[in-house]
Amino acid sequence: MRRVSCLAAGALLVLAGAAGCGNQYRPVISPVTPTGPAAQPSAFTVVFSQPQQTLAAPGGANPCSPSAYANPGIVTLVDFSGDSIIAQAQIGQGPISTALDGAGSTAYAVTCDAGGKGASISTVPISTQLQTKNVGTTTLLESSIPATNMLVTNSGQYVTQLGSNTVGAFLTSSASAPSLNQEIPVAPSLINVTGIYNAVRVYAISQGNTGAGGAVSWGQCDNPSSVTVNGEADGIEVTNNTVSSRLPLGICPVYGVGTLDGKRTFIMNRGSGTVTVIDSQKNVLDTQTLSTYLHNATIPVGAGPVSADLLTQGTSNASLLITANYDSNTVSIINVALDVFGNDSPNFGQVLATIPVGKNPSSVTILGDGSRAYVANEGDGTVSVINLTTFTVQKTIPVNGHPRSIVSTYNAPIGKVYTVATDSSLLTIIRTDVDAVSATVQLQGNGIDARTTTQFAGSSGATANQNTQSRSMGSGEP
């Protein structure tokens, strides 16, 4: 009976591979992959603010606060997934413009206090462990002259100072804040430097030119109709910091953007109501074109273009340029597609639509999936949501204060849009799946600027920051 029982047991256990009578059955367990939500990406919004903020009057000769601040500026890191503050630190007094590097790992604030005294650069490592002791400070050699703007490249930083006809080229090591390497002479009335993070060359934007009588006083372009002098873009070779071109612009140029492939640069001329197109690959104005829409490298848009964003999907080539036209309460949507050889497409420069938005649109951001653009209307405290298929305003969203800066991050299937205003201590957060305000974050002081460490979070796109230049207020830039 024992033998029969053993044989019977062996038959029953054959699937378990039993070696003999009495072996225990050990089931094979297949692991089950969890189906819960994936880990959220490390994407942050970097917000700069100033307690007891006071602003220079429009048309003033100085962009800095007219009086000394009692407290330093503040940088705040806000988490994309939780809309919560994860770190804060003190920076220099009176931040007026800010920029991030291409990796979204370091932020910079150009600061000036009491009319420019103590002008400096604050360097902020972006980390959940950020503390004030981690912030580096570079005091400018001519500290009594306010710094106004900065472009961050992988070779260093380019800084502009009020009334200076030179661009300061700074170098950064991993262990220190930026240090001045050299000064580059450019056209008078310098206002900004534009380019991309991996640029071969960048362009200094001046509201004056190198011709006779080509200077414009700071603040004069706040009333652009009073200016008749054309601006100038000076190409600077990044490898040796020498000027390689001097290109004419329209009246009162205030801002520029460049395509990620480095082939085109677009300059907003507020006084002319135009965009100047530079073939930055050839370092010339884009006049050699087969397009029937682009004439003399100039695209007419609504009155007062002051800001812009580029739609880039799939490749580094841009397909649309959207400008915020401050003086005409419109945005212009422009075809800027190139062919496979890097030449202008036949429809390059075509204004596809000019769309009425709120009062005084000051900046624009394009959502990473290319579906919508969001426009900050500084004059009436709203955000216009533009459908990029129909080229229509599909919604108008009231926000806190009168927003000057607007940025976005997209993580499929939703994104978030952020606004700050110089007359509000709140960061406004808009969820793009419902296009409604979903949260506000209390800041220390009123907002100066906001930046996102990436415009594409998670698996929905690249993890690089595409905008590495600042945009300070003053001299035509609201």
C-alpha positions, 0 to 999 in steps of 0.5 A: 500500500505504501508503494502504491501511495507513493506512485500515486503521489508521484503522478500527482506531483509530476507537473511540479517536477518531484524527485520522489515521494515526499517532496513538497510542491513549490508553485512558480510565481510570476511577478505582476507589474504594478499598474499605479501612476508612474513616478512624476518627472523632476520638473520645476517652476523657478519664480523670482520675487522681491518683498516691498517691490518698487518699480521704475517709472515708464520712460525712466532713465534707469530700470532699477528701483528708485530706492534701496530695498530693506530685504533681499530678493527671493527665489522659489522652486515649485514642484510640477506634480504637487504645485508646492514649494520645495525650496526657497533662498535669498538672492541679491536685492532688486532682481530685474531679469532672470534666465536658466541654463539649457539643462534647467539646472542653474538659474541666474538673476540680474539684480540692481538696487537703489538706481543700480548700486550693488549691481550683481548676478545671483547664481542659483543651483536648482535643487530640492536641497537649495538654501541661501548658502548655495547661492553664488554672487558676482558683483559687476566691475562697474557696480554703479551701472545697472545690469539689464539682461543676460543670455546663458550659453554652454560657453558662458553668459553674455550680460548687458549693462545700462548705457554700456556699448559693450557686452560682458562675456562671462565664464562659469566653472562648476565650482564658482559663480560667473567671472568676467572674461572680456568685454565686446564692443557693439552698437550703442544703446544695447538692450539684450543679447539673443541666441540659443544655448548651443549657439555658434554665434549670438546677436547683441540687440541695440536700439541705436546703430554704428552710423552717425547719430545712431544712439537712443537714450534708455527709456526712449523706446517706452514711447516708440513713436518718438524714435526714428533711429533704426536698431542694429544686431551685431553677430558675436562668434562664441568661439572667440567673442569677436563681432562678425556682422552688423545687421540693420534692424527696425525701430526700437528692437526689444527682444529676439528668439532663435530656432533650436537648430541655429538657422534663423533668428527673429528680432521684434521691432516694437517701433516698426511693428515688424520682425526682422529675420536673420539667417543665423547660419550664414550670419546675414539678413534673410534676403536670399529667399524663395518665399513670396511672403518675406521681403527685405528680411522683414515680416509686418505684424501688429503694432508693438511686438515685444515677445515671441515663442516658437513652435518646435515639434519632432525636430529642431526646426520651428514651424510657427512663430507667435508674437505678442503685439503689445500696442495693438492687443493682438498676436500674430501667427507666422509660418517659419518652416524651412525645407529639408535643405534648411532654406525658407519654405515657399510660405515662409514669413506668411502671417497665417492669422492676426488674432485679437486678445486681451489688453496689452499682451506682454508675453506668450508660451506655446504648449509642448504638444503644439495644440495651444498658445497662452498669452499673458494680457498685462493690461486687463489681468487675463490669459488668452487661450489660442487654439493652434488648429483654428487660430481662434481664442477658445477661452479667456482666463482671469488671473492674479494681478496684471501678468507680465510673464507666462511659461509652461510645462507639458507632460502628456496628457496634460500641462501647466501654465504659470503666470506672475505679475509685478503687482501680485504676490501670487503665482497662478497655475493653470491646468491645460486639460481644463484650461482653468486656474487650479492653484495659486502659490504664495510668494515672498513679495511680488513676482518678477519672473517665472521660468520652467526647467523644462517645457517637456516633462517625462516621456512627452519630449526633450528634457531641456530648457529651450529659453535661456535669455532674460527679458527685463522691463524698460526701454520699450520692453513692458 
